[in-house]
């Protein structure tokens, strides 16, 4: 420092600070060899405090206003120095300006996932983030200055944010584990989390001479795998959009078909348009068949038998019966046993026309596989008498 700068600093008698950073918490007034002239003018603006420190001891704290630094204003400093003749010569003292405004939007977040036991999913990992606001406690600024700042000439929120963030993460992890709220219900309890954590963290902030003015939990997120499972569950939730007690498969089938169409459009080289159309057609048919089966199961649900009860066998299937065309008119229906008896009596032959349920039309009896035994057991014609 040159001679002119030294003389200029010695004769300057206005001590003030205007903050243009937005995140500075403590700022030390620069003075050559820390020499303050007797009668210097100290200006403290709103949202500021000025602290005079002499040889590591706080001499006085000045609130917003304009002051003349003299023995009348600093009796404690006069006692420390023990000067009998006032401050006729410069005295050495550190002047710290303390920013008492509120520091907003301080971000916090979980660097690593937090393990917790969810009542629905079991052990899971969650992440969370949010923000908080704080300020220096203007009622006791000495604590922050002596405990945290020390002799730093300039102290910003960045210097203390890591420590405060550790407080937040520790308390948040403990609070989430103790609350035992299901992961799916956390979004509906963010305000309760925020208020409870703000009260719990207040003591940690006060330990350093700070005040926590606002604390917010913005989001609690689940691992990607769990989120995918929830998305699938949500998609399947439309199955319950039918009548009470029934599953409506149609919306689900339509949704899956839409996904298939989208996948086919994104994969034009997967066998050509014909193959894609054929695949979609088969898929649509299978989906319709599955829908019909589901509906049939709902309309005819299986009766659950009580434990230990005897299950009755299903009824024995009935043998098919046949109609027979005789002289242009249908007769019957006749069972296979009756047809066999008619064949023995010569009233029924392999060329007789028959029909039963499931046939498209009248056919010769010899072409019906089920009637093969009827003619096999028919005795041959009686030979004529000798």
SULJOQUI-V56307 format. One record per pair of residues at least 24 apart in sequence whose C-alpha atoms are under 7 Angstrom apart, sorted by the first residue. I is the first residue (numbers start at 1). GAP is how many residues later the second one is. D is the distance in whole Angstrom. If there is no record, write none. Layout:
I&GAP&D + I&GAP&D
This chain:
6&26&7 + 13&24&7 + 13&27&4 + 13&28&6 + 14&26&6 + 14&27&5 + 14&28&6 + 15&26&6 + 15&27&5 + 15&28&6 + 16&26&6 + 16&27&5 + 16&28&6 + 23&133&5 + 23&134&6 + 24&131&6 + 24&132&4 + 24&133&7 + 25&73&6 + 25&74&5 + 25&130&6 + 25&131&5 + 25&132&7 + 26&70&7 + 26&71&6 + 26&72&5 + 26&73&6 + 26&128&6 + 26&129&5 + 26&130&7 + 27&69&6 + 27&70&5 + 27&71&7 + 27&126&6 + 27&127&5 + 27&128&7 + 28&67&6 + 28&68&4 + 28&69&6 + 28&125&5 + 28&126&6 + 29&66&6 + 29&67&6 + 34&58&5 + 34&59&6 + 34&60&6 + 35&55&6 + 35&56&5 + 35&57&4 + 35&58&7 + 36&54&5 + 36&55&5 + 36&56&6 + 36&57&7 + 37&52&7 + 37&53&4 + 37&54&7 + 38&31&6 + 38&32&6 + 38&49&5 + 38&50&6 + 38&51&7 + 38&52&6 + 39&29&5 + 39&30&5 + 39&31&5 + 40&28&6 + 40&29&5 + 41&26&6 + 41&27&5 + 41&28&6 + 42&24&6 + 42&25&5 + 42&26&6 + 42&27&7 + 43&24&6 + 47&52&6 + 47&53&5 + 47&54&5 + 48&49&7 + 48&50&5 + 48&51&5 + 48&52&5 + 49&48&6 + 49&49&5 + 49&50&7 + 50&45&7 + 50&46&6 + 50&47&5 + 50&48&6 + 51&44&6 + 51&45&5 + 51&46&6 + 52&41&6 + 52&42&6 + 52&43&5 + 52&44&6 + 53&40&6 + 53&41&5 + 53&42&6 + 54&39&5 + 54&40&6 + 100&35&6 + 100&36&5 + 100&38&6 + 101&34&6 + 102&31&7 + 102&32&6 + 102&33&5 + 103&30&6 + 103&31&5 + 103&32&6 + 104&28&7 + 104&29&5 + 105&26&5 + 105&27&6 + 105&28&6 + 106&25&5 + 106&26&5 + 106&27&6 + 107&24&4 + 107&25&7 + 108&57&6 + 110&59&6 + 114&59&7 + 116&61&6 + 118&64&6 + 118&65&6 + 119&63&6 + 120&62&7 + 125&97&7 + 125&98&6 + 126&94&7 + 126&95&6 + 126&96&5 + 126&97&6 + 127&93&6 + 127&94&5 + 127&95&7 + 128&91&6 + 128&92&4 + 128&93&6 + 129&88&6 + 129&89&6 + 129&90&6 + 129&91&7 + 130&86&6 + 130&87&5 + 130&88&5 + 130&89&7 + 131&84&6 + 131&85&5 + 131&86&7 + 132&82&5 + 132&83&4 + 132&84&6 + 133&79&6 + 133&80&5 + 133&81&5 + 133&82&6 + 134&76&7 + 134&77&5 + 134&78&4 + 134&79&5 + 134&80&7 + 135&75&6 + 135&76&5 + 135&77&7 + 136&73&6 + 136&74&5 + 136&75&6 + 137&72&6 + 137&73&5 + 137&74&6 + 140&69&7 + 141&68&7 + 143&65&6 + 143&66&5 + 144&64&5 + 144&65&5 + 147&61&7 + 148&60&7 + 172&25&7 + 190&27&6 + 193&24&7 + 246&52&7 + 249&42&6 + 253&34&6 + 321&35&6 + 322&32&6 + 322&33&6 + 322&34&5 + 323&31&5 + 323&32&5 + 323&33&6 + 324&29&6 + 324&30&5 + 324&31&7 + 325&27&7 + 325&28&5 + 325&29&6 + 336&35&7 + 336&38&7 + 339&35&7 + 340&34&5 + 340&35&7 + 343&35&7 + 344&34&6 + 344&35&7
